[in-house]
């Protein structure tokens, strides 16, 4: 299984900073002329290789998902070189953020590679039915990833250029949130219609598992995009019913056996190395291999400062950890102990708390994407001394079946429904987490929706690695970033153990303005597109010169 992505769906991971014009100047297949490309079936493979290279680059790094730090599940180091993360953590993002610029470019690189396929692959269409089928599934994969990226862009920027041609137009008009969502939905519908239920040959499938995006993943993505379209800022509430219907299609097909997806019996297995290549819960993931392409591992995110080890990129917010229901899911989500000065301690251990010699960082930390030496499980008791490092080969999971259960229950509730199967779906997730099931009909529709919303937040806690629906996106669509901003301004001490109180080290200040829901445009791109620069100036003026 370690050969995954070594053929068509593999490319070298690029972790360096990109030049501002590189996106425009590089053809996704290496300057192959449009008039000569797509002249044979092998060209479809080459084009998909170029597309999945960009997908893997985007899904691999935290730069591509930097806006996730605005969620209430993530925080970062209060000093060091983590300013880009802190800006999102505080909802005070500046246009000069380096990671913000990378996030923008990574998304548009995927879009450009997808556009080339969508606009030209049908040159192979002819009398050969098999090749025509390949053309359709190739275009469907490109449409999926283009729609995926436009949806992700809509979670970070209020308006973006919708580029459907091969070349970027710096003066392209900005599209509204509704237009962006409609574009994403249209692309995802193409993917849903033309992608197979099950891929049958490598590299699209390995060991009976779908590696490339499939029909089930497209349907699940539509369900979440509909759920989001019904929320802030578009408020197309009629889409709650459509979200429920689409999620139910995935659940029903899985229950019938049309799809192979099913929950793993223990939550600890979800992100384990043991199930990295045989996780039946995963509808879509990006797979990596250290020989050919590596993913950034959250091994580098261990939040502890006494030994000077760990990269300190991300940790859990204290309130989120405190509210997290006890049980096997919580035990598998957070490291039970932290190795400090050679001894295992509770994460809150700090004999000098509140003094100048106290710990700089004092937060729980997540285990989800941590891994040890190649092919081994991460052992939290060994800290950073077990052979892992900055990169790894754990898959980055985009959609899981447990999420679809939560989306279905929430969408039913928010559309005013209260049917028994919504409770059953939600209870499948709760039971595995070690929680008591919720009695059918015992909640109001709104209560059901909120229970499902909370459950999804715990189910994907702290997971930003290529995720379709991280915690931030849930808060965004429900317009709850503001409430969290106000809480973080107060920053009360929280009792984390009897008589032990801790609070966040990253301070949040300023006055809320709804414009904080979005990031400004990267300064490099604002220089090229006058409209982006004009909007950045308006944002600066609106916030009194400070984000």
PyMOL commands that set and color helices and strands:
alter all, ss='L'
color gray80, all
select helices_A, chain A and resi 22-25+41-60+63-70+83-89+98-124+129-154+177-194+215-229+239-256+267-269+298-301+318-323+328-333+380-382+401-414+420-432+445-459+471-477+481-490+514-517+523-528+530-542
alter helices_A, ss='H'
color red, helices_A
select strands_A, chain A and resi 74-75+160-161+174-175+205-206+209-210+282-286+295-296+315-316+338-340+343-345+391-392+396-400+494-497+500-502
alter strands_A, ss='S'
color yellow, strands_A
deselect
rebuild
show_as cartoon
